[in-house]
Amino acid sequence: MSNIRAGEISGVNGTDPVTLTKQVATKVWAKYDGNSVIADSFNVSSTTDGGTTGQTTVNITNALFFQAGKEYAVQATCNGTSGDRFATVAQQSATSYASYTYDGNVRTELPVGTIATGDLA
């Protein structure tokens, strides 16, 4: 049995992070408020207010593999004080996806966290 122990793994130049490909790992994540303002993110170039209440488009810096039947997976969650608040995701492409937040059956502006797993393009 072998052990690999490391405090940090970096790219071949010794400073850049290692690129994960062909692995199931989070390739995109974003935390943003109800006005599409990013609090923190990874592999996200920007967020855009979708123009309708509760809609935000997440724009991906490094494209994800996207082909019919083999799309990357996205999960969204939202914060709130009510038990019936939730987030959904739609309009996926290689370079973006949209989140929608709801309070019951009404779209509303809520803080959101999203992650995407899959392969880079």
C-alpha positions in Angstrom: 0.0 0.0 0.0 1.3 3.5 -0.9 0.8 6.8 0.8 1.0 10.2 -0.7 1.3 13.0 1.7 1.5 16.7 0.8 0.8 20.0 2.3 0.3 21.6 -1.1 0.1 20.4 -4.7 1.1 22.9 -7.4 1.5 22.9 -11.2 4.8 22.1 -12.9 6.0 25.7 -12.5 5.8 25.3 -8.7 3.2 28.1 -8.2 0.1 27.6 -10.3 -2.7 25.3 -9.0 -3.1 21.8 -10.5 -5.7 21.6 -13.2 -8.2 18.8 -12.6 -9.4 17.1 -15.7 -11.3 13.9 -16.3 -12.2 13.8 -12.6 -15.5 14.5 -10.9 -14.6 17.6 -9.0 -16.1 21.0 -8.5 -15.0 23.1 -11.5 -17.1 26.2 -10.8 -18.6 27.7 -7.6 -20.1 31.0 -6.8 -21.6 32.7 -3.9 -23.6 35.9 -4.7 -26.3 38.1 -3.2 -29.8 38.7 -4.5 -28.5 41.5 -6.7 -26.0 39.3 -8.5 -23.0 40.7 -6.6 -20.3 38.0 -6.2 -19.1 37.5 -2.6 -16.7 34.7 -3.6 -16.2 32.4 -6.5 -13.9 30.0 -8.5 -13.7 29.8 -12.3 -16.4 32.6 -12.6 -15.7 35.6 -14.8 -18.9 37.5 -13.7 -22.5 37.3 -12.8 -25.3 39.1 -14.6 -28.7 40.1 -13.3 -31.2 38.2 -15.6 -33.6 41.1 -15.8 -36.4 39.3 -14.0 -36.8 39.0 -10.3 -34.6 36.2 -8.8 -32.6 35.4 -11.9 -28.8 35.5 -12.1 -26.6 34.2 -14.9 -23.2 32.8 -13.8 -20.6 33.3 -16.5 -17.8 30.7 -16.5 -14.2 31.6 -17.1 -12.9 28.2 -18.4 -15.7 26.4 -20.4 -17.1 23.2 -19.2 -17.8 20.1 -21.4 -21.4 20.5 -22.7 -22.9 18.0 -25.1 -26.5 16.6 -25.2 -26.8 13.9 -22.6 -23.4 14.6 -21.1 -23.8 18.0 -19.5 -22.1 19.1 -16.4 -24.2 19.1 -13.2 -25.1 22.2 -11.3 -26.6 22.5 -7.8 -27.9 25.7 -6.3 -29.1 26.6 -2.8 -30.3 29.9 -1.3 -30.3 31.4 2.1 -33.4 32.7 3.8 -35.5 32.5 7.0 -38.4 30.6 5.5 -38.4 26.8 5.0 -40.0 27.0 1.6 -37.2 29.1 -0.1 -35.3 27.3 -2.9 -33.2 27.8 -6.0 -33.2 26.1 -9.4 -30.8 26.1 -12.3 -31.6 26.3 -16.1 -30.2 27.6 -19.4 -26.9 25.7 -19.2 -24.3 26.2 -21.8 -20.5 25.5 -21.9 -19.9 29.0 -20.6 -22.8 29.9 -18.4 -25.9 28.8 -16.4 -28.8 30.7 -14.7 -30.1 30.4 -11.2 -33.6 31.3 -10.1 -34.6 31.8 -6.4 -38.1 31.4 -5.0 -39.9 32.1 -1.7 -42.7 29.6 -2.0 -44.0 29.9 -5.6 -42.9 33.6 -6.0 -39.5 34.5 -7.5 -37.6 36.7 -5.2 -34.0 38.1 -4.7 -32.1 35.8 -2.3 -28.4 35.1 -1.6 -27.3 32.1 -3.7 -24.6 29.5 -3.7 -24.0 27.3 -6.8 -21.5 24.6 -7.7 -20.9 22.8 -11.1 -19.2 19.5 -11.5 -18.1 17.9 -14.7 -15.2 18.1 -17.1 -13.5 21.1 -18.6 -14.1 21.5 -22.3 
